[in-house]
Amino acid sequence: MNTEMSLINDNIRLAATEFHIYSCKGIAELIGMPLQTFYDRMSNPSKWRIDELLRVCKRCNVTLGWLVEKHSIVA
């Protein structure tokens, strides 16, 4: 798995915890994505589309750079 894309998945989970959301269903709802699509993206991160990542950024109030920078991982 591409390390950078794996970091995106890790950071999506981390961003969601700031909203006290810990379940895949809750994260999918937060970013406005069908649960099955969310599972698909998390199991194969290379399938994330840029528009989906930008929606994650908007809903989670983070920057795209924050999603991919290694130093932003705290968990």
N, CA and C of each residue as an Amber inpcrd file, in Angstrom:
protein
   225
   0.8470000  -1.1870000   0.0000000   0.0000000   0.0000000   0.0000000
   0.8850000   1.2410000   0.0000000   0.5180000   2.2280000  -0.7530000
   1.2360000   3.4810000  -0.8300000   1.2330000   4.1480000   0.5480000
   2.4250000   4.4420000   1.0500000   2.5430000   5.0000000   2.3930000
   1.8060000   6.3220000   2.5320000   1.9130000   7.1850000   1.5200000
   1.2420000   8.4850000   1.5910000  -0.2750000   8.3120000   1.6860000
  -0.8280000   7.3910000   0.9120000  -2.2720000   7.1720000   0.9600000
  -2.6760000   6.5410000   2.2900000  -1.8240000   5.6990000   2.8300000
  -2.1050000   5.1230000   4.1390000  -2.1410000   6.2260000   5.2000000
  -1.2520000   7.1990000   5.0770000  -1.2500000   8.3350000   6.0040000
  -2.5370000   9.1280000   5.9120000  -3.0730000   9.2540000   4.7060000
  -4.3470000   9.9560000   4.5400000  -5.4270000   9.2560000   5.3460000
  -5.5170000   7.9290000   5.2340000  -6.5120000   7.1920000   6.0060000
  -6.3090000   7.3980000   7.4990000  -5.0690000   7.3350000   7.9630000
  -4.7850000   7.5430000   9.3810000  -5.2420000   8.9310000   9.8230000
  -4.9950000   9.9240000   8.9770000  -5.3390000  11.2960000   9.3480000
  -6.8270000  11.5710000   9.2540000  -7.5310000  10.8840000   8.3780000
  -8.9880000  11.0150000   8.3370000  -9.5650000  10.5080000   9.6570000
  -9.0680000   9.3830000  10.1110000  -9.5270000   8.8580000  11.4140000
  -9.1950000   9.8440000  12.5300000  -7.9840000  10.3870000  12.4910000
  -7.5520000  11.3270000  13.5250000  -8.4050000  12.5910000  13.5140000
  -8.6730000  13.1190000  12.3240000  -9.5050000  14.3180000  12.2330000
 -10.8930000  14.0510000  12.7960000 -11.4290000  12.8920000  12.5190000
 -12.7680000  12.5530000  13.0060000 -12.8060000  12.4600000  14.5220000
 -11.7110000  12.0070000  15.1520000 -11.7180000  11.8990000  16.6100000
 -11.8340000  13.2720000  17.2590000 -11.4310000  14.3110000  16.5400000
 -11.5820000  15.6550000  17.0940000 -13.0540000  16.0490000  17.1940000
 -13.9000000  15.3730000  16.4460000 -15.3490000  15.5610000  16.5390000
 -15.9700000  14.4900000  17.4320000 -15.1200000  13.7130000  18.1120000
 -15.5500000  12.6070000  18.9680000 -16.3170000  11.5610000  18.1650000
 -15.8540000  11.3270000  16.9480000 -16.4420000  10.3060000  16.0810000
 -15.3970000   9.2170000  15.8950000 -15.7450000   8.0020000  16.2680000
 -14.7670000   6.9220000  16.2500000 -15.1680000   5.7660000  15.3410000
 -16.3960000   5.7460000  14.8630000 -16.8330000   4.6300000  14.0240000
 -16.7290000   4.9810000  12.5540000 -16.5620000   3.9670000  11.7190000
 -16.5310000   4.1930000  10.2730000 -17.8300000   4.8310000   9.8040000
 -18.9430000   4.3950000  10.3590000 -20.2380000   4.9530000   9.9630000
 -20.2930000   6.4430000  10.2830000 -19.8260000   6.8110000  11.4650000
 -19.8280000   8.2130000  11.8640000 -18.9360000   9.0680000  10.9790000
 -17.7540000   8.5330000  10.6250000 -16.8410000   9.2770000   9.7530000
 -17.4620000   9.4460000   8.3730000 -18.0440000   8.3680000   7.8520000
 -18.6820000   8.4340000   6.5250000 -19.7890000   9.4830000   6.5200000
 -20.5930000   9.5220000   7.5820000 -21.6590000  10.5160000   7.6750000
 -21.0890000  11.9240000   7.7620000 -19.9990000  12.0910000   8.5160000
 -19.3730000  13.3950000   8.6660000 -18.9260000  13.9470000   7.3140000
 -18.3780000  13.1000000   6.4750000 -17.8700000  13.5780000   5.1830000
 -18.8770000  13.4000000   4.0530000 -20.0790000  12.9210000   4.3890000
 -21.1420000  12.8220000   3.3980000 -20.8940000  11.7660000   2.3410000
 -20.4380000  10.6070000   2.7700000 -20.1120000   9.5270000   1.8390000
 -20.8630000   8.2660000   2.2340000 -21.3850000   7.5230000   1.2640000
 -22.0240000   6.2480000   1.5970000 -21.0320000   5.3310000   2.3310000
 -21.5270000   4.6140000   3.2980000 -20.6610000   3.7810000   4.1310000
 -19.8630000   2.7760000   3.3090000 -20.4850000   2.1260000   2.3460000
 -19.7650000   1.1330000   1.5440000 -18.6350000   1.7820000   0.7390000
 -18.8700000   2.9740000   0.2370000 -17.8210000   3.6980000  -0.4970000
 -16.6720000   4.0360000   0.4380000 -17.0230000   4.4490000   1.6560000
 -15.9920000   4.7660000   2.6490000 -15.1450000   3.5290000   2.9490000
 -15.7960000   2.3820000   3.1690000 -15.0550000   1.1320000   3.4050000
 -14.1320000   0.8250000   2.2380000 -14.6240000   1.0320000   1.0310000
 -13.8310000   0.7610000  -0.1670000 -12.5840000   1.6390000  -0.1970000
 -12.7530000   2.9240000   0.1240000 -11.6140000   3.8470000   0.1080000
 -10.6150000   3.5010000   1.2110000 -11.1210000   3.1400000   2.3800000
 -10.2190000   2.8400000   3.4790000  -9.4560000   1.5290000   3.2400000
 -10.0710000   0.5940000   2.5440000  -9.3830000  -0.6720000   2.2740000
  -8.4520000  -0.5660000   1.0720000  -8.6670000   0.4290000   0.2230000
  -7.8080000   0.6420000  -0.9430000  -7.6070000   2.1470000  -1.1210000
  -6.7010000   2.7310000  -0.3320000  -6.5520000   4.1860000  -0.3000000
  -6.2390000   4.8320000  -1.6430000  -5.6820000   4.0910000  -2.5740000
  -5.3660000   4.6860000  -3.8690000  -6.6290000   5.0540000  -4.6480000
  -7.7900000   4.5990000  -4.1750000  -9.0550000   4.9200000  -4.8430000
  -9.6330000   6.2730000  -4.4260000  -9.0560000   6.9180000  -3.3950000
  -9.5430000   8.2300000  -3.0000000  -9.4120000   9.1810000  -4.1770000
 -10.4640000   9.9250000  -4.4560000 -10.4290000  10.9490000  -5.5030000
 -10.1630000  12.2990000  -4.8380000  -9.5760000  13.2020000  -5.5870000
  -9.2260000  14.5060000  -5.0160000 -10.4640000  15.2530000  -4.5180000
 -11.5890000  15.1320000  -5.2240000 -12.7930000  15.8410000  -4.7530000
 -13.2700000  15.2730000  -3.4170000 -13.0930000  13.9670000  -3.2240000
 -13.4770000  13.3670000  -1.9400000 -12.5480000  13.8440000  -0.8330000
 -11.2550000  13.9230000  -1.1280000 -10.3120000  14.3830000  -0.1210000
 -10.5580000  15.8420000   0.2380000 -10.9050000  16.6480000  -0.7570000
 -11.2110000  18.0510000  -0.4680000 -12.4700000  18.1760000   0.3890000
 -13.4440000  17.2880000   0.1640000 -14.6540000  17.2920000   0.9840000
 -14.3090000  16.8980000   2.4230000 -13.4030000  15.9290000   2.5780000
 -12.9380000  15.5560000   3.9150000 -12.3160000  16.7690000   4.5890000
 -11.4650000  17.4830000   3.8560000 -10.8060000  18.6640000   4.4140000
 -11.8270000  19.6980000   4.8690000 -12.8170000  19.9520000   4.0270000
 -13.8360000  20.9570000   4.3470000 -14.6480000  20.5440000   5.5680000
 -15.1060000  19.3180000   5.5860000 -15.9630000  18.8640000   6.6950000
 -15.1900000  18.7290000   7.9960000 -13.9250000  18.3290000   7.8940000
 -13.1300000  18.1270000   9.1020000 -12.3160000  19.3660000   9.4580000
 -12.4450000  20.4200000   8.6280000 -11.7460000  21.6830000   8.8720000
 -10.2370000  21.4820000   8.9820000  -9.6830000  20.7440000   8.0300000
  -8.2410000  20.5430000   7.9600000  -7.7880000  20.8570000   6.5390000
  -6.4900000  21.0190000   6.3540000  -5.9650000  21.2780000   5.0210000
  -5.5360000  19.9730000   4.3700000  -5.4510000  19.9770000   3.0540000
  -4.9910000  18.7900000   2.3520000  -3.5580000  18.4570000   2.7680000
  -2.7520000  19.4890000   2.9650000  -1.3880000  19.2680000   3.4290000
  -1.3610000  18.5590000   4.7740000  -2.2980000  18.9270000   5.6580000
  -2.3700000  18.2880000   6.9670000  -2.6680000  16.8080000   6.8220000
  -3.4810000  16.4560000   5.8280000  -3.8280000  15.0570000   5.6390000
  -2.6400000  14.2160000   5.1910000  -1.6630000  14.8050000   4.5220000
  -0.5800000  14.0030000   3.9680000   0.7690000  14.2060000   4.6560000
   0.8820000  15.1630000   5.5400000   2.1590000  15.3960000   6.2120000
   2.3640000  14.4130000   7.3570000   3.4620000  13.7200000   7.3400000
   3.7610000  12.7190000   8.3720000   3.8030000  13.3270000   9.7630000
   4.3240000  14.5240000   9.8890000   4.4990000  15.0980000  11.2200000
   3.1770000  15.4460000  11.8810000   2.0700000  15.4070000  11.1320000
   0.7830000  15.7640000  11.7320000   0.1450000  14.6050000  12.4840000
   0.7100000  13.4080000  12.3380000   0.1210000  12.2460000  13.0100000
   0.5160000  12.2780000  14.4790000  -0.4750000  12.2690000  15.3450000
  -0.1970000  12.2740000  16.7790000  -0.7060000  11.0110000  17.4570000
  -1.3840000  10.1650000  16.7260000  -1.9180000   8.9330000  17.3170000
  -1.2450000   7.7240000  16.6970000
